[in-house]
């Protein structure tokens, strides 16, 4: 669920950065976007390392 939520957030921030109507908010979204992308990358890596259903944690 974290990966999906981060993908949604990145998409939202990218769209607002390109087409938002509030200059201050667009600026903030642009500055925040790299952090969200980094969090998405970390969540994706964590998902790859997580055990699958039925697999025991060691």
PDB file with SEQRES, HELIX, SHEET and CRYST1 records, atoms N, CA, C and O in Angstrom:
SEQRES   1 A   58  UNK UNK UNK UNK UNK UNK UNK UNK UNK UNK UNK UNK UNK          
SEQRES   2 A   58  UNK UNK UNK UNK UNK UNK UNK UNK UNK UNK UNK UNK UNK          
SEQRES   3 A   58  UNK UNK UNK UNK UNK UNK UNK UNK UNK UNK UNK UNK UNK          
SEQRES   4 A   58  UNK UNK UNK UNK UNK UNK UNK UNK UNK UNK UNK UNK UNK          
SEQRES   5 A   58  UNK UNK UNK UNK UNK UNK                                      
HELIX    1 AA1 UNK A    2  UNK A   19  1                                  18    
HELIX    2 AA2 UNK A   23  UNK A   49  1                                  27    
CRYST1    1.000    1.000    1.000  90.00  90.00  90.00 P 1           1          
ATOM      1  N   UNK A   1       0.816  -1.187   0.000  1.00  0.00           N  
ATOM      2  CA  UNK A   1       0.000   0.000   0.000  1.00  0.00           C  
ATOM      3  C   UNK A   1       0.864   1.257   0.000  1.00  0.00           C  
ATOM      4  O   UNK A   1       0.472   2.273  -0.574  1.00  0.00           O  
ATOM      5  N   UNK A   2       2.027   1.203   0.632  1.00  0.00           N  
ATOM      6  CA  UNK A   2       2.904   2.379   0.666  1.00  0.00           C  
ATOM      7  C   UNK A   2       3.384   2.762  -0.730  1.00  0.00           C  
ATOM      8  O   UNK A   2       3.454   3.945  -1.063  1.00  0.00           O  
ATOM      9  N   UNK A   3       3.710   1.769  -1.541  1.00  0.00           N  
ATOM     10  CA  UNK A   3       4.187   2.048  -2.896  1.00  0.00           C  
ATOM     11  C   UNK A   3       3.077   2.733  -3.687  1.00  0.00           C  
ATOM     12  O   UNK A   3       3.326   3.728  -4.368  1.00  0.00           O  
ATOM     13  N   UNK A   4       1.887   2.223  -3.605  1.00  0.00           N  
ATOM     14  CA  UNK A   4       0.758   2.801  -4.319  1.00  0.00           C  
ATOM     15  C   UNK A   4       0.484   4.233  -3.866  1.00  0.00           C  
ATOM     16  O   UNK A   4       0.250   5.113  -4.694  1.00  0.00           O  
ATOM     17  N   UNK A   5       0.511   4.466  -2.569  1.00  0.00           N  
ATOM     18  CA  UNK A   5       0.251   5.804  -2.035  1.00  0.00           C  
ATOM     19  C   UNK A   5       1.332   6.788  -2.479  1.00  0.00           C  
ATOM     20  O   UNK A   5       1.033   7.937  -2.802  1.00  0.00           O  
ATOM     21  N   UNK A   6       2.582   6.339  -2.495  1.00  0.00           N  
ATOM     22  CA  UNK A   6       3.668   7.224  -2.931  1.00  0.00           C  
ATOM     23  C   UNK A   6       3.581   7.509  -4.432  1.00  0.00           C  
ATOM     24  O   UNK A   6       3.869   8.623  -4.869  1.00  0.00           O  
ATOM     25  N   UNK A   7       3.190   6.518  -5.213  1.00  0.00           N  
ATOM     26  CA  UNK A   7       3.004   6.755  -6.653  1.00  0.00           C  
ATOM     27  C   UNK A   7       1.927   7.805  -6.877  1.00  0.00           C  
ATOM     28  O   UNK A   7       2.086   8.696  -7.711  1.00  0.00           O  
ATOM     29  N   UNK A   8       0.831   7.700  -6.132  1.00  0.00           N  
ATOM     30  CA  UNK A   8      -0.250   8.676  -6.247  1.00  0.00           C  
ATOM     31  C   UNK A   8       0.234  10.074  -5.861  1.00  0.00           C  
ATOM     32  O   UNK A   8      -0.086  11.052  -6.535  1.00  0.00           O  
ATOM     33  N   UNK A   9       0.997  10.165  -4.785  1.00  0.00           N  
ATOM     34  CA  UNK A   9       1.504  11.465  -4.327  1.00  0.00           C  
ATOM     35  C   UNK A   9       2.458  12.070  -5.353  1.00  0.00           C  
ATOM     36  O   UNK A   9       2.375  13.263  -5.647  1.00  0.00           O  
ATOM     37  N   UNK A  10       3.354  11.266  -5.895  1.00  0.00           N  
ATOM     38  CA  UNK A  10       4.287  11.754  -6.911  1.00  0.00           C  
ATOM     39  C   UNK A  10       3.517  12.260  -8.120  1.00  0.00           C  
ATOM     40  O   UNK A  10       3.822  13.331  -8.645  1.00  0.00           O  
ATOM     41  N   UNK A  11       2.530  11.510  -8.561  1.00  0.00           N  
ATOM     42  CA  UNK A  11       1.720  11.919  -9.706  1.00  0.00           C  
ATOM     43  C   UNK A  11       1.010  13.246  -9.436  1.00  0.00           C  
ATOM     44  O   UNK A  11       1.022  14.142 -10.280  1.00  0.00           O  
ATOM     45  N   UNK A  12       0.404  13.368  -8.281  1.00  0.00           N  
ATOM     46  CA  UNK A  12      -0.307  14.589  -7.907  1.00  0.00           C  
ATOM     47  C   UNK A  12       0.636  15.794  -7.884  1.00  0.00           C  
ATOM     48  O   UNK A  12       0.317  16.850  -8.432  1.00  0.00           O  
ATOM     49  N   UNK A  13       1.788  15.632  -7.253  1.00  0.00           N  
ATOM     50  CA  UNK A  13       2.742  16.734  -7.150  1.00  0.00           C  
ATOM     51  C   UNK A  13       3.317  17.100  -8.512  1.00  0.00           C  
ATOM     52  O   UNK A  13       3.524  18.280  -8.798  1.00  0.00           O  
ATOM     53  N   UNK A  14       3.576  16.101  -9.358  1.00  0.00           N  
ATOM     54  CA  UNK A  14       4.076  16.396 -10.704  1.00  0.00           C  
ATOM     55  C   UNK A  14       3.044  17.187 -11.502  1.00  0.00           C  
ATOM     56  O   UNK A  14       3.384  18.162 -12.173  1.00  0.00           O  
ATOM     57  N   UNK A  15       1.794  16.768 -11.426  1.00  0.00           N  
ATOM     58  CA  UNK A  15       0.740  17.471 -12.160  1.00  0.00           C  
ATOM     59  C   UNK A  15       0.575  18.902 -11.655  1.00  0.00           C  
ATOM     60  O   UNK A  15       0.393  19.822 -12.452  1.00  0.00           O  
ATOM     61  N   UNK A  16       0.637  19.095 -10.346  1.00  0.00           N  
ATOM     62  CA  UNK A  16       0.460  20.443  -9.818  1.00  0.00           C  
ATOM     63  C   UNK A  16       1.665  21.320 -10.152  1.00  0.00           C  
ATOM     64  O   UNK A  16       1.507  22.507 -10.436  1.00  0.00           O  
ATOM     65  N   UNK A  17       2.855  20.750 -10.122  1.00  0.00           N  
ATOM     66  CA  UNK A  17       4.052  21.507 -10.470  1.00  0.00           C  
ATOM     67  C   UNK A  17       3.958  22.035 -11.900  1.00  0.00           C  
ATOM     68  O   UNK A  17       4.410  23.143 -12.190  1.00  0.00           O  
ATOM     69  N   UNK A  18       3.375  21.246 -12.781  1.00  0.00           N  
ATOM     70  CA  UNK A  18       3.268  21.634 -14.194  1.00  0.00           C  
ATOM     71  C   UNK A  18       2.066  22.529 -14.473  1.00  0.00           C  
ATOM     72  O   UNK A  18       2.132  23.380 -15.360  1.00  0.00           O  
ATOM     73  N   UNK A  19       0.981  22.357 -13.743  1.00  0.00           N  
ATOM     74  CA  UNK A  19      -0.233  23.061 -14.125  1.00  0.00           C  
ATOM     75  C   UNK A  19      -1.018  23.708 -13.003  1.00  0.00           C  
ATOM     76  O   UNK A  19      -2.161  24.118 -13.207  1.00  0.00           O  
ATOM     77  N   UNK A  20      -0.432  23.807 -11.830  1.00  0.00           N  
ATOM     78  CA  UNK A  20      -1.159  24.409 -10.712  1.00  0.00           C  
ATOM     79  C   UNK A  20      -1.382  25.899 -10.908  1.00  0.00           C  
ATOM     80  O   UNK A  20      -0.675  26.550 -11.678  1.00  0.00           O  
ATOM     81  N   UNK A  21      -2.378  26.431 -10.198  1.00  0.00           N  
ATOM     82  CA  UNK A  21      -2.727  27.836 -10.364  1.00  0.00           C  
ATOM     83  C   UNK A  21      -2.207  28.747  -9.243  1.00  0.00           C  
ATOM     84  O   UNK A  21      -2.407  29.960  -9.295  1.00  0.00           O  
ATOM     85  N   UNK A  22      -1.559  28.186  -8.256  1.00  0.00           N  
ATOM     86  CA  UNK A  22      -1.011  28.974  -7.152  1.00  0.00           C  
ATOM     87  C   UNK A  22       0.514  28.888  -7.215  1.00  0.00           C  
ATOM     88  O   UNK A  22       1.081  27.813  -7.017  1.00  0.00           O  
ATOM     89  N   UNK A  23       1.173  29.995  -7.486  1.00  0.00           N  
ATOM     90  CA  UNK A  23       2.622  30.005  -7.694  1.00  0.00           C  
ATOM     91  C   UNK A  23       3.394  29.518  -6.472  1.00  0.00           C  
ATOM     92  O   UNK A  23       4.363  28.771  -6.610  1.00  0.00           O  
ATOM     93  N   UNK A  24       2.977  29.929  -5.288  1.00  0.00           N  
ATOM     94  CA  UNK A  24       3.671  29.486  -4.067  1.00  0.00           C  
ATOM     95  C   UNK A  24       3.528  27.988  -3.862  1.00  0.00           C  
ATOM     96  O   UNK A  24       4.484  27.306  -3.494  1.00  0.00           O  
ATOM     97  N   UNK A  25       2.340  27.488  -4.100  1.00  0.00           N  
ATOM     98  CA  UNK A  25       2.092  26.052  -3.942  1.00  0.00           C  
ATOM     99  C   UNK A  25       2.835  25.244  -5.010  1.00  0.00           C  
ATOM    100  O   UNK A  25       3.358  24.167  -4.724  1.00  0.00           O  
ATOM    101  N   UNK A  26       2.882  25.766  -6.236  1.00  0.00           N  
ATOM    102  CA  UNK A  26       3.646  25.098  -7.302  1.00  0.00           C  
ATOM    103  C   UNK A  26       5.119  25.019  -6.919  1.00  0.00           C  
ATOM    104  O   UNK A  26       5.757  23.985  -7.121  1.00  0.00           O  
ATOM    105  N   UNK A  27       5.660  26.091  -6.375  1.00  0.00           N  
ATOM    106  CA  UNK A  27       7.054  26.123  -5.948  1.00  0.00           C  
ATOM    107  C   UNK A  27       7.306  25.097  -4.844  1.00  0.00           C  
ATOM    108  O   UNK A  27       8.291  24.360  -4.884  1.00  0.00           O  
ATOM    109  N   UNK A  28       6.411  25.056  -3.862  1.00  0.00           N  
ATOM    110  CA  UNK A  28       6.555  24.098  -2.767  1.00  0.00           C  
ATOM    111  C   UNK A  28       6.453  22.661  -3.286  1.00  0.00           C  
ATOM    112  O   UNK A  28       7.228  21.794  -2.879  1.00  0.00           O  
ATOM    113  N   UNK A  29       5.505  22.414  -4.175  1.00  0.00           N  
ATOM    114  CA  UNK A  29       5.349  21.072  -4.745  1.00  0.00           C  
ATOM    115  C   UNK A  29       6.613  20.666  -5.496  1.00  0.00           C  
ATOM    116  O   UNK A  29       7.047  19.517  -5.403  1.00  0.00           O  
ATOM    117  N   UNK A  30       7.201  21.591  -6.234  1.00  0.00           N  
ATOM    118  CA  UNK A  30       8.436  21.301  -6.963  1.00  0.00           C  
ATOM    119  C   UNK A  30       9.598  20.983  -6.041  1.00  0.00           C  
ATOM    120  O   UNK A  30      10.423  20.123  -6.347  1.00  0.00           O  
ATOM    121  N   UNK A  31       9.663  21.674  -4.917  1.00  0.00           N  
ATOM    122  CA  UNK A  31      10.735  21.416  -3.946  1.00  0.00           C  
ATOM    123  C   UNK A  31      10.510  20.109  -3.186  1.00  0.00           C  
ATOM    124  O   UNK A  31      11.466  19.459  -2.761  1.00  0.00           O  
ATOM    125  N   UNK A  32       9.257  19.733  -3.019  1.00  0.00           N  
ATOM    126  CA  UNK A  32       8.913  18.523  -2.262  1.00  0.00           C  
ATOM    127  C   UNK A  32       8.976  17.268  -3.117  1.00  0.00           C  
ATOM    128  O   UNK A  32       9.178  16.172  -2.593  1.00  0.00           O  
ATOM    129  N   UNK A  33       8.807  17.411  -4.410  1.00  0.00           N  
ATOM    130  CA  UNK A  33       8.754  16.267  -5.322  1.00  0.00           C  
ATOM    131  C   UNK A  33       9.972  15.344  -5.228  1.00  0.00           C  
ATOM    132  O   UNK A  33       9.782  14.128  -5.209  1.00  0.00           O  
ATOM    133  N   UNK A  34      11.209  15.845  -5.168  1.00  0.00           N  
ATOM    134  CA  UNK A  34      12.352  14.926  -5.058  1.00  0.00           C  
ATOM    135  C   UNK A  34      12.307  14.059  -3.794  1.00  0.00           C  
ATOM    136  O   UNK A  34      12.734  12.904  -3.815  1.00  0.00           O  
ATOM    137  N   UNK A  35      11.796  14.613  -2.708  1.00  0.00           N  
ATOM    138  CA  UNK A  35      11.681  13.841  -1.462  1.00  0.00           C  
ATOM    139  C   UNK A  35      10.664  12.722  -1.639  1.00  0.00           C  
ATOM    140  O   UNK A  35      10.905  11.588  -1.225  1.00  0.00           O  
ATOM    141  N   UNK A  36       9.532  13.038  -2.250  1.00  0.00           N  
ATOM    142  CA  UNK A  36       8.510  12.012  -2.492  1.00  0.00           C  
ATOM    143  C   UNK A  36       9.031  10.909  -3.407  1.00  0.00           C  
ATOM    144  O   UNK A  36       8.755   9.730  -3.185  1.00  0.00           O  
ATOM    145  N   UNK A  37       9.782  11.294  -4.434  1.00  0.00           N  
ATOM    146  CA  UNK A  37      10.353  10.296  -5.343  1.00  0.00           C  
ATOM    147  C   UNK A  37      11.342   9.396  -4.605  1.00  0.00           C  
ATOM    148  O   UNK A  37      11.402   8.192  -4.855  1.00  0.00           O  
ATOM    149  N   UNK A  38      12.108   9.981  -3.705  1.00  0.00           N  
ATOM    150  CA  UNK A  38      13.048   9.182  -2.924  1.00  0.00           C  
ATOM    151  C   UNK A  38      12.299   8.214  -2.011  1.00  0.00           C  
ATOM    152  O   UNK A  38      12.688   7.054  -1.879  1.00  0.00           O  
ATOM    153  N   UNK A  39      11.237   8.687  -1.387  1.00  0.00           N  
ATOM    154  CA  UNK A  39      10.427   7.811  -0.529  1.00  0.00           C  
ATOM    155  C   UNK A  39       9.800   6.680  -1.339  1.00  0.00           C  
ATOM    156  O   UNK A  39       9.725   5.545  -0.869  1.00  0.00           O  
ATOM    157  N   UNK A  40       9.347   6.988  -2.560  1.00  0.00           N  
ATOM    158  CA  UNK A  40       8.798   5.954  -3.433  1.00  0.00           C  
ATOM    159  C   UNK A  40       9.858   4.906  -3.747  1.00  0.00           C  
ATOM    160  O   UNK A  40       9.578   3.707  -3.726  1.00  0.00           O  
ATOM    161  N   UNK A  41      11.058   5.352  -4.034  1.00  0.00           N  
ATOM    162  CA  UNK A  41      12.143   4.422  -4.325  1.00  0.00           C  
ATOM    163  C   UNK A  41      12.430   3.524  -3.123  1.00  0.00           C  
ATOM    164  O   UNK A  41      12.606   2.315  -3.274  1.00  0.00           O  
ATOM    165  N   UNK A  42      12.478   4.115  -1.936  1.00  0.00           N  
ATOM    166  CA  UNK A  42      12.734   3.321  -0.725  1.00  0.00           C  
ATOM    167  C   UNK A  42      11.600   2.327  -0.466  1.00  0.00           C  
ATOM    168  O   UNK A  42      11.857   1.180  -0.101  1.00  0.00           O  
ATOM    169  N   UNK A  43      10.356   2.755  -0.651  1.00  0.00           N  
ATOM    170  CA  UNK A  43       9.220   1.850  -0.437  1.00  0.00           C  
ATOM    171  C   UNK A  43       9.248   0.706  -1.448  1.00  0.00           C  
ATOM    172  O   UNK A  43       8.932  -0.433  -1.105  1.00  0.00           O  
ATOM    173  N   UNK A  44       9.622   1.001  -2.683  1.00  0.00           N  
ATOM    174  CA  UNK A  44       9.715  -0.038  -3.711  1.00  0.00           C  
ATOM    175  C   UNK A  44      10.796  -1.051  -3.376  1.00  0.00           C  
ATOM    176  O   UNK A  44      10.603  -2.253  -3.558  1.00  0.00           O  
ATOM    177  N   UNK A  45      11.930  -0.571  -2.888  1.00  0.00           N  
ATOM    178  CA  UNK A  45      13.017  -1.475  -2.508  1.00  0.00           C  
ATOM    179  C   UNK A  45      12.610  -2.330  -1.324  1.00  0.00           C  
ATOM    180  O   UNK A  45      12.923  -3.519  -1.277  1.00  0.00           O  
ATOM    181  N   UNK A  46      11.918  -1.738  -0.372  1.00  0.00           N  
ATOM    182  CA  UNK A  46      11.472  -2.484   0.805  1.00  0.00           C  
ATOM    183  C   UNK A  46      10.491  -3.568   0.389  1.00  0.00           C  
ATOM    184  O   UNK A  46      10.533  -4.679   0.916  1.00  0.00           O  
ATOM    185  N   UNK A  47       9.610  -3.254  -0.549  1.00  0.00           N  
ATOM    186  CA  UNK A  47       8.633  -4.235  -1.019  1.00  0.00           C  
ATOM    187  C   UNK A  47       9.337  -5.431  -1.653  1.00  0.00           C  
ATOM    188  O   UNK A  47       8.911  -6.572  -1.474  1.00  0.00           O  
ATOM    189  N   UNK A  48      10.415  -5.171  -2.395  1.00  0.00           N  
ATOM    190  CA  UNK A  48      11.162  -6.256  -3.040  1.00  0.00           C  
ATOM    191  C   UNK A  48      11.821  -7.169  -2.012  1.00  0.00           C  
ATOM    192  O   UNK A  48      11.983  -8.366  -2.249  1.00  0.00           O  
ATOM    193  N   UNK A  49      12.202  -6.596  -0.867  1.00  0.00           N  
ATOM    194  CA  UNK A  49      12.892  -7.383   0.163  1.00  0.00           C  
ATOM    195  C   UNK A  49      11.929  -8.082   1.115  1.00  0.00           C  
ATOM    196  O   UNK A  49      12.334  -8.985   1.847  1.00  0.00           O  
ATOM    197  N   UNK A  50      10.680  -7.684   1.116  1.00  0.00           N  
ATOM    198  CA  UNK A  50       9.707  -8.255   2.050  1.00  0.00           C  
ATOM    199  C   UNK A  50       9.403  -9.698   1.673  1.00  0.00           C  
ATOM    200  O   UNK A  50       9.318 -10.031   0.490  1.00  0.00           O  
ATOM    201  N   UNK A  51       9.242 -10.548   2.668  1.00  0.00           N  
ATOM    202  CA  UNK A  51       8.893 -11.944   2.361  1.00  0.00           C  
ATOM    203  C   UNK A  51       7.497 -12.021   1.755  1.00  0.00           C  
ATOM    204  O   UNK A  51       6.614 -11.235   2.099  1.00  0.00           O  
ATOM    205  N   UNK A  52       7.310 -12.963   0.863  1.00  0.00           N  
ATOM    206  CA  UNK A  52       5.991 -13.165   0.250  1.00  0.00           C  
ATOM    207  C   UNK A  52       5.089 -13.929   1.194  1.00  0.00           C  
ATOM    208  O   UNK A  52       5.556 -14.478   2.192  1.00  0.00           O  
ATOM    209  N   UNK A  53       3.813 -13.970   0.896  1.00  0.00           N  
ATOM    210  CA  UNK A  53       2.847 -14.684   1.742  1.00  0.00           C  
ATOM    211  C   UNK A  53       3.259 -16.140   1.877  1.00  0.00           C  
ATOM    212  O   UNK A  53       3.584 -16.799   0.889  1.00  0.00           O  
ATOM    213  N   UNK A  54       3.243 -16.625   3.082  1.00  0.00           N  
ATOM    214  CA  UNK A  54       3.598 -18.010   3.344  1.00  0.00           C  
ATOM    215  C   UNK A  54       5.091 -18.225   3.584  1.00  0.00           C  
ATOM    216  O   UNK A  54       5.508 -19.299   4.017  1.00  0.00           O  
ATOM    217  N   UNK A  55       5.885 -17.207   3.304  1.00  0.00           N  
ATOM    218  CA  UNK A  55       7.333 -17.306   3.518  1.00  0.00           C  
ATOM    219  C   UNK A  55       7.631 -16.832   4.928  1.00  0.00           C  
ATOM    220  O   UNK A  55       7.105 -15.805   5.356  1.00  0.00           O  
ATOM    221  N   UNK A  56       8.453 -17.549   5.647  1.00  0.00           N  
ATOM    222  CA  UNK A  56       8.756 -17.162   7.020  1.00  0.00           C  
ATOM    223  C   UNK A  56       9.837 -16.110   7.061  1.00  0.00           C  
ATOM    224  O   UNK A  56      10.731 -16.075   6.215  1.00  0.00           O  
ATOM    225  N   UNK A  57       9.737 -15.244   8.073  1.00  0.00           N  
ATOM    226  CA  UNK A  57      10.785 -14.237   8.283  1.00  0.00           C  
ATOM    227  C   UNK A  57      11.884 -14.892   9.094  1.00  0.00           C  
ATOM    228  O   UNK A  57      11.610 -15.590  10.070  1.00  0.00           O  
ATOM    229  N   UNK A  58      13.112 -14.671   8.699  1.00  0.00           N  
ATOM    230  CA  UNK A  58      14.244 -15.275   9.419  1.00  0.00           C  
ATOM    231  C   UNK A  58      15.047 -14.222  10.101  1.00  0.00           C  
ATOM    232  O   UNK A  58      16.041 -14.531  10.758  1.00  0.00           O  
TER     233      UNK A  58                                                      
END                                                                             
